Amino acid sequence: MLYAIVPETFPPAIRTTGTGWAMSVGRLGAVAGPSLAGVLIQAGWSRAAYFAALGVPMLLAAVCLRWITPSRASADPGRP
């Protein structure tokens, strides 16, 4: 979903940079998530606490997505 939102969010002058940063943050999460899961499992966390801890970043991401608005510069009057 992020790849569809990013081009509409950043103005054309920085669109490739914004897309690159968004992809980088996503890949960091793909590495950090399983690493954190391993640490929590090894520490003996219960399943409920484990899923609650891993749900917090997802909830934060959902709240942040609410504030993303399309850039006015990216609006193309010729697009339907």
Residue pairs with C-beta under 8 A, 6 or more apart in sequence:
2 22
2 23
2 26
3 19
3 22
3 23
5 65
5 68
6 15
6 18
6 19
6 22
7 15
7 19
7 74
8 70
8 71
8 74
9 18
9 68
9 69
9 70
9 71
9 74
10 17
10 18
10 19
10 71
10 74
11 71
11 73
11 74
12 73
12 74
13 73
15 74
29 57
33 54
33 57
36 53
36 54
37 50
37 54
40 49
40 50
40 53
40 54
41 50
45 53
